[in-house]
Amino acid sequence: MKKILLASALLIIIGTSHSQIKFEKGSLADVISKAKSENKVLMVDVLTDWCKWCIELDNKVYSSPQVYEFANANQVNYKIDAEKGEGIDFANKYNVNGYPTILFLDGNGNEIDRLIGYYPAKDFYEMMVDYNKGINTFKALKSALDKDPNDIPANLKLADKYMSFGELDSARVHLNTIIEIDPKNLSGKTDDAKYKIASLSNKDDIIQNLESFINEYPESEMLKNAYISLAESYFMVKNDIPSAEKYFKDVISRFPDDEYVNISYGEFLNGRAFGLMNDTNSTEEDFRKGLTLIDEALSYTKSSVNEGSSYFIQSKLFFNLKEYPNALKSIDKAIKIFDRKLYRDQKEAIEEQLSIQK
């Protein structure tokens, strides 16, 4: 838990046109040498040209004054495409498997820690500052637990890291340690641990376990996350749209302006419309229903990279209805947000149909 392309020649080095972090030019060796000579942390944004959340980092995180002011003053910053040039070997060397991955390296190229996926600006800033200070890194947390295995905050933070790495069994060990140490939740962290264990359940148990958590901890700070996880599970595991809608509406009423809530609900609506768009058994009525879903989705995906996804699906639905001028308008909006090959191919297909009609 689990964001506008330039030409490919500029993907490795992106200037301040889409962010106000200064990303260095030159080779990887050049920037490692610069970080070492200036005794600074090197932040490497590992991206691909199809990674939509990489675009969201540019648009919403790297443009945050708090983020770019700290990054420019305290770090050497660099971007590298994992599928081009020396980025291929770099990604293999550091075992980068998902995008975006933000690596924090010392002047010798040794990893301090990493962030995997999209984080809102506030969370990104806090972790970036910590890593520059050597706080809450994987190494620091392991060291803290070597000294005190019952350190609850360290157990929780290390579990989060293991979860982001996909090492779920290791995460469960630390989460269960918290529950054993503090069964009465005196630290205020046991409910966090119980939510995370519930969210790691297999598909047969996850809904029941999340509902049990919500009933046990109705005032927990993890309640928002639990409702989102529950709604997503009803949709993705059981394809129970009414139940998913019920829990989404509940969490939206509780947290109407929350970024994660809006992202999740917008993706839910996009997903439903996509299913109708892609189903060979869909009728004209189904395509119209999909368009209605996209109209609602756009109010939640607005000003995010997911807005591009909404317009792409809208374009495909119009295409299925043979409403090619509307399809063209929608795909142009999608390309303006995220200029990717999938969208350009859709535009070509529309233009071909329009030329046939002339």
Backbone torsions as a table, in degrees:
resi	resn	phi	psi	omega
1	MET	NA	NA	NA
2	LYS	NA	NA	NA
3	LYS	NA	NA	NA
4	ILE	NA	120.7	-178.3
5	LEU	-56.7	141.9	169.6
6	LEU	-92.1	174.4	175.7
7	ALA	-60.6	152.9	-173.0
8	SER	-58.8	-30.7	-179.2
9	ALA	-66.6	-19.5	-178.4
10	LEU	-104.7	4.8	-175.2
11	LEU	-66.8	-35.5	-177.4
12	ILE	-70.7	-36.8	-177.2
13	ILE	-121.2	108.0	-178.2
14	ILE	-113.5	125.1	-176.9
15	GLY	-84.3	-155.8	-173.0
16	THR	-88.8	10.6	179.9
17	SER	-68.6	-28.3	178.6
18	HIS	-117.8	2.0	177.2
19	SER	-160.7	165.8	179.0
20	GLN	-112.4	12.4	166.3
21	ILE	-79.6	138.3	176.1
22	LYS	-84.9	110.2	177.1
23	PHE	-97.9	126.5	-173.3
24	GLU	-69.5	151.3	172.9
25	LYS	-94.5	170.8	175.7
26	GLY	100.4	-171.1	-176.7
27	SER	-83.9	167.5	176.2
28	LEU	-61.0	-41.0	178.9
29	ALA	-60.0	-38.1	179.5
30	ASP	-61.8	-45.2	-175.1
31	VAL	-75.6	-32.0	175.0
32	ILE	-64.8	-41.7	177.9
33	SER	-63.0	-39.8	179.0
34	LYS	-64.3	-44.3	179.2
35	ALA	-61.5	-40.4	-179.3
36	LYS	-68.0	-44.6	-177.7
37	SER	-66.4	-30.6	-179.3
38	GLU	-95.8	0.1	-179.7
39	ASN	54.6	48.7	-179.5
40	LYS	-122.9	159.1	171.9
41	VAL	-72.5	142.4	174.1
42	LEU	-103.0	119.4	176.1
43	MET	-100.1	120.5	-178.8
44	VAL	-115.3	116.7	176.2
45	ASP	-88.9	109.0	-179.6
46	VAL	-94.0	117.9	-172.2
47	LEU	-131.2	176.4	168.7
48	THR	-137.1	166.4	-177.1
49	ASP	-82.3	-0.8	175.8
50	TRP	-109.9	3.2	-174.5
51	CYS	-83.4	105.5	-176.4
52	LYS	-70.4	-32.2	-178.8
53	TRP	-74.5	-19.2	171.1
54	CYS	-64.4	-39.5	177.5
55	ILE	-66.0	-38.7	-179.9
56	GLU	-65.9	-34.3	174.5
57	LEU	-59.7	-45.8	177.6
58	ASP	-58.8	-48.5	-172.1
59	ASN	-72.0	-35.9	-169.6
60	LYS	-117.9	-20.9	-175.6
61	VAL	-107.5	-54.7	-178.1
62	TYR	-67.4	-16.5	177.2
63	SER	-89.5	-3.5	177.8
64	SER	-73.6	124.3	-178.8
65	PRO	-53.8	-41.1	-179.9
66	GLN	-60.0	-40.5	-178.7
67	VAL	-72.1	-52.6	-172.8
68	TYR	-72.0	-30.1	178.4
69	GLU	-65.5	-42.8	178.3
70	PHE	-68.6	-45.5	-176.9
71	ALA	-61.3	-42.9	-177.8
72	ASN	-70.7	-31.1	-177.3
73	ALA	-83.4	-28.6	-167.6
74	ASN	-119.2	-9.7	-173.7
75	GLN	-132.0	162.1	160.3
76	VAL	-99.1	129.8	-171.7
77	ASN	-119.0	141.3	-171.4
78	TYR	-150.7	148.1	174.4
79	LYS	-120.3	143.0	179.5
80	ILE	-146.0	136.2	-179.9
81	ASP	-87.2	122.4	-174.9
82	ALA	-69.2	-10.9	-176.7
83	GLU	-115.1	11.4	-178.1
84	LYS	-138.3	144.4	172.4
85	GLY	52.6	-138.8	-177.7
86	GLU	-72.3	-8.0	176.5
87	GLY	-64.1	-27.7	-179.4
88	ILE	-64.6	-50.5	178.7
89	ASP	-66.8	-36.1	179.7
90	PHE	-61.3	-47.4	-179.8
91	ALA	-62.5	-39.4	178.0
92	ASN	-66.2	-43.6	-178.2
93	LYS	-59.8	-42.1	-176.0
94	TYR	-98.0	10.2	175.5
95	ASN	54.5	51.7	177.8
96	VAL	-90.9	121.3	-176.0
97	ASN	-122.3	-9.1	-178.9
98	GLY	-137.3	158.4	-173.5
99	TYR	-135.5	141.1	-2.7
100	PRO	-75.5	150.2	166.6
101	THR	-122.2	127.2	-179.6
102	ILE	-108.2	112.8	-179.9
103	LEU	-97.1	138.6	173.8
104	PHE	-113.6	117.8	-174.1
105	LEU	-120.0	153.4	172.2
106	ASP	-87.3	-178.0	-174.8
107	GLY	-67.9	-9.9	175.5
108	ASN	-100.2	4.5	-179.8
109	GLY	82.9	10.8	177.6
110	ASN	-82.7	138.9	-177.7
111	GLU	-72.8	129.4	172.8
112	ILE	-87.9	-48.5	175.5
113	ASP	-174.9	-176.7	-178.9
114	ARG	-148.7	158.3	169.9
115	LEU	-116.7	131.4	-178.8
116	ILE	-114.9	120.3	179.0
117	GLY	94.2	-172.5	-175.8
118	TYR	-91.2	132.7	172.9
119	TYR	-126.0	138.3	173.8
120	PRO	-59.3	160.9	-171.3
121	ALA	-55.0	-43.3	-177.4
122	LYS	-61.9	-47.2	-179.8
123	ASP	-66.0	-42.4	-179.9
124	PHE	-59.7	-46.4	-179.1
125	TYR	-59.4	-47.9	-176.9
126	GLU	-61.6	-41.9	-179.7
127	MET	-72.2	-37.1	177.3
128	MET	-60.5	-44.7	178.9
129	VAL	-63.5	-44.7	178.5
130	ASP	-57.4	-46.2	-176.1
131	TYR	-66.5	-33.7	175.4
132	ASN	-66.1	-28.2	179.5
133	LYS	-93.4	-3.6	-177.1
134	GLY	75.3	21.4	-178.5
135	ILE	-101.3	141.0	176.4
136	ASN	58.3	25.1	170.8
137	THR	-81.2	165.2	179.1
138	PHE	-56.7	-45.6	-179.2
139	LYS	-63.6	-43.9	-178.5
140	ALA	-65.2	-40.2	-179.9
141	LEU	-68.7	-39.8	176.3
142	LYS	-61.4	-40.9	178.9
143	SER	-64.7	-41.7	179.1
144	ALA	-62.0	-39.7	-179.5
145	LEU	-76.1	-25.2	172.8
146	ASP	-64.4	-36.3	179.1
147	LYS	-78.4	-37.5	-177.8
148	ASP	-145.9	93.2	-178.9
149	PRO	-60.8	-16.5	-178.9
150	ASN	-96.5	13.4	177.5
151	ASP	-69.9	104.0	-173.4
152	ILE	-65.1	-50.1	179.1
153	PRO	-58.9	-38.9	179.8
154	ALA	-66.7	-39.7	177.0
155	ASN	-61.0	-42.8	-178.1
156	LEU	-67.3	-43.8	-179.2
157	LYS	-67.7	-37.4	178.5
158	LEU	-69.1	-36.7	175.2
159	ALA	-60.2	-41.5	177.5
160	ASP	-59.6	-41.3	179.4
161	LYS	-64.8	-45.1	178.7
162	TYR	-61.4	-37.7	177.8
163	MET	-63.4	-41.5	-179.9
164	SER	-68.1	-28.4	177.5
165	PHE	-81.5	-9.3	-177.0
166	GLY	82.8	10.9	179.0
167	GLU	-93.7	77.2	-167.9
168	LEU	-73.0	-35.2	178.6
169	ASP	-63.5	-40.7	177.4
170	SER	-65.1	-39.1	177.8
171	ALA	-61.1	-44.0	-178.6
172	ARG	-61.0	-36.5	179.3
173	VAL	-57.9	-47.1	-177.4
174	HIS	-72.7	-34.5	177.9
175	LEU	-68.0	-42.0	178.0
176	ASN	-67.3	-31.3	175.6
177	THR	-60.4	-42.9	178.7
178	ILE	-61.0	-44.7	-178.7
179	ILE	-64.3	-39.0	178.8
180	GLU	-68.5	-38.7	-178.9
181	ILE	-71.3	-39.1	-169.8
182	ASP	-133.1	66.6	-176.9
183	PRO	-64.1	-22.4	-178.6
184	LYS	-93.4	4.0	176.6
185	ASN	62.0	36.5	179.2
186	LEU	-66.7	-28.0	179.8
187	SER	-81.0	-15.5	-174.2
188	GLY	74.8	15.0	-179.7
189	LYS	-114.5	-14.0	-178.4
190	THR	-66.3	-36.6	177.5
191	ASP	-65.5	-36.2	174.4
192	ASP	-58.4	-46.8	-178.4
193	ALA	-63.3	-41.5	-178.4
194	LYS	-68.1	-37.4	176.3
195	TYR	-62.4	-45.4	-176.1
196	LYS	-66.1	-36.5	175.5
197	ILE	-64.6	-43.2	178.0
198	ALA	-60.5	-40.4	-178.1
199	SER	-69.2	-18.0	179.3
200	LEU	-93.6	4.8	-178.1
201	SER	-65.1	157.5	175.1
202	ASN	-71.8	168.9	-171.2
203	LYS	-64.7	-22.4	179.9
204	ASP	-78.1	-23.1	-173.0
205	ASP	-114.8	-13.4	-168.1
206	ILE	-63.1	-40.6	-177.9
207	ILE	-65.2	-47.9	179.1
208	GLN	-61.1	-41.7	-177.7
209	ASN	-69.1	-37.1	177.4
210	LEU	-69.2	-40.0	177.5
211	GLU	-64.5	-38.6	177.2
212	SER	-63.4	-40.2	178.2
213	PHE	-62.3	-46.6	-179.2
214	ILE	-59.9	-39.9	178.9
215	ASN	-68.8	-35.1	-178.1
216	GLU	-77.4	-33.7	-175.5
217	TYR	-129.2	68.3	-176.7
218	PRO	-68.4	-13.5	179.7
219	GLU	-111.3	11.0	-176.3
220	SER	-66.8	148.0	173.1
221	GLU	-66.9	-15.7	178.8
222	MET	-88.2	3.1	-175.0
223	LEU	-61.5	-42.3	178.4
224	LYS	-57.2	-49.3	-179.6
225	ASN	-61.6	-38.2	-178.7
226	ALA	-66.0	-41.7	178.4
227	TYR	-64.8	-41.8	178.0
228	ILE	-62.4	-47.1	-180.0
229	SER	-61.1	-39.5	-179.2
230	LEU	-67.4	-45.8	179.1
231	ALA	-61.5	-45.3	179.5
232	GLU	-63.3	-36.8	-179.7
233	SER	-67.7	-41.4	176.8
234	TYR	-59.6	-37.7	-178.7
235	PHE	-75.3	-50.5	-170.9
236	MET	-83.7	-30.9	-177.5
237	VAL	-90.2	-44.7	-174.4
238	LYS	-108.7	-7.8	-175.0
239	ASN	52.9	36.3	178.7
240	ASP	-96.1	88.1	-173.9
241	ILE	-66.8	-42.8	179.0
242	PRO	-58.9	-41.7	179.4
243	SER	-68.7	-40.8	177.6
244	ALA	-60.6	-45.5	179.5
245	GLU	-60.4	-41.5	-179.6
246	LYS	-59.0	-47.8	-177.7
247	TYR	-73.4	-34.2	175.1
248	PHE	-63.0	-45.1	-179.7
249	LYS	-62.9	-36.0	178.4
250	ASP	-63.6	-49.1	-177.5
251	VAL	-69.7	-32.5	176.6
252	ILE	-65.1	-39.2	179.2
253	SER	-66.4	-31.2	179.9
254	ARG	-82.1	-35.3	-175.3
255	PHE	-132.9	67.8	-169.8
256	PRO	-65.8	-25.6	-175.5
257	ASP	-111.1	15.0	-176.4
258	ASP	-78.9	132.2	-176.3
259	GLU	-62.9	-45.0	-179.0
260	TYR	-63.2	-40.1	179.5
261	VAL	-62.6	-47.0	-179.4
262	ASN	-64.9	-40.1	177.3
263	ILE	-59.6	-48.1	-175.5
264	SER	-65.6	-44.9	-178.2
265	TYR	-69.2	-37.7	176.9
266	GLY	-61.9	-40.4	177.9
267	GLU	-68.1	-35.0	176.5
268	PHE	-61.2	-47.0	179.5
269	LEU	-66.8	-41.7	175.2
270	ASN	-59.2	-43.2	-178.7
271	GLY	-62.3	-41.1	178.1
272	ARG	-64.5	-43.9	179.6
273	ALA	-66.6	-38.1	178.4
274	PHE	-61.2	-41.3	178.6
275	GLY	-60.2	-41.9	178.1
276	LEU	-68.7	-38.4	179.6
277	MET	-62.9	-37.0	-169.7
278	ASN	-96.9	-7.8	-176.9
279	ASP	-80.0	121.4	-179.0
280	THR	-66.0	-16.6	178.9
281	ASN	-93.2	-0.4	-178.6
282	SER	-66.1	143.8	178.5
283	THR	-102.4	176.0	175.3
284	GLU	-57.6	-39.4	178.7
285	GLU	-61.3	-39.2	178.5
286	ASP	-64.9	-42.0	179.0
287	PHE	-63.8	-38.4	177.4
288	ARG	-64.9	-38.8	177.0
289	LYS	-62.8	-40.1	177.5
290	GLY	-60.7	-40.3	177.9
291	LEU	-63.9	-37.3	176.9
292	THR	-63.9	-41.1	177.6
293	LEU	-62.6	-40.2	179.6
294	ILE	-67.1	-37.5	176.6
295	ASP	-57.1	-41.7	178.4
296	GLU	-71.7	-41.5	-178.4
297	ALA	-58.2	-38.2	-175.7
298	LEU	-62.3	-24.5	177.4
299	SER	-74.7	-17.0	179.0
300	TYR	-104.1	-25.3	-179.1
301	THR	-95.6	-4.1	-177.0
302	LYS	-53.4	137.8	177.7
303	SER	64.9	23.6	173.9
304	SER	-130.7	166.7	179.3
305	VAL	-65.5	-24.1	176.9
306	ASN	-67.0	-17.7	174.8
307	GLU	-63.0	-35.9	175.7
308	GLY	-62.2	-40.4	177.1
309	SER	-62.3	-41.3	179.2
310	SER	-60.0	-45.8	-178.6
311	TYR	-68.7	-33.3	176.6
312	PHE	-63.4	-47.0	179.2
313	ILE	-63.7	-41.1	177.4
314	GLN	-58.9	-43.5	178.9
315	SER	-61.3	-43.7	-179.8
316	LYS	-64.8	-37.4	178.0
317	LEU	-65.6	-44.6	176.2
318	PHE	-61.6	-39.0	178.6
319	PHE	-60.9	-44.7	179.1
320	ASN	-61.5	-29.6	178.6
321	LEU	-87.4	1.5	-178.6
322	LYS	64.0	24.8	175.4
323	GLU	-96.0	73.7	-169.1
324	TYR	-66.6	-38.2	176.9
325	PRO	-61.0	-41.1	177.0
326	ASN	-66.2	-38.5	178.1
327	ALA	-61.2	-39.5	-179.7
328	LEU	-66.8	-42.6	178.7
329	LYS	-59.5	-42.9	-178.1
330	SER	-67.2	-43.1	-177.0
331	ILE	-70.8	-31.2	175.4
332	ASP	-63.2	-37.5	176.9
333	LYS	-66.2	-39.6	179.1
334	ALA	-63.8	-44.8	-178.4
335	ILE	-65.5	-34.8	178.2
336	LYS	-62.6	-33.2	179.8
337	ILE	-81.7	-41.1	-175.7
338	PHE	-150.1	102.0	-175.3
339	ASP	-82.4	88.5	-178.0
340	ARG	-120.4	159.6	-175.7
341	LYS	-59.5	-41.2	-179.7
342	LEU	-54.9	-41.9	-178.8
343	TYR	-73.8	-39.3	178.7
344	ARG	-65.3	-37.5	176.8
345	ASP	-62.9	-38.8	177.4
346	GLN	-63.7	-41.0	178.9
347	LYS	-63.3	-41.0	178.4
348	GLU	-61.5	-40.9	179.8
349	ALA	-64.0	-39.0	178.8
350	ILE	-66.5	-46.8	-178.3
351	GLU	-63.0	-32.8	176.0
352	GLU	-64.3	-42.7	178.8
353	GLN	-66.1	-39.0	178.6
354	LEU	-65.2	-37.6	178.9
355	SER	-67.1	-34.5	178.2
356	ILE	-65.3	-35.9	-177.5
357	GLN	-72.7	-18.9	-176.8
358	LYS	-70.4	NA	NA
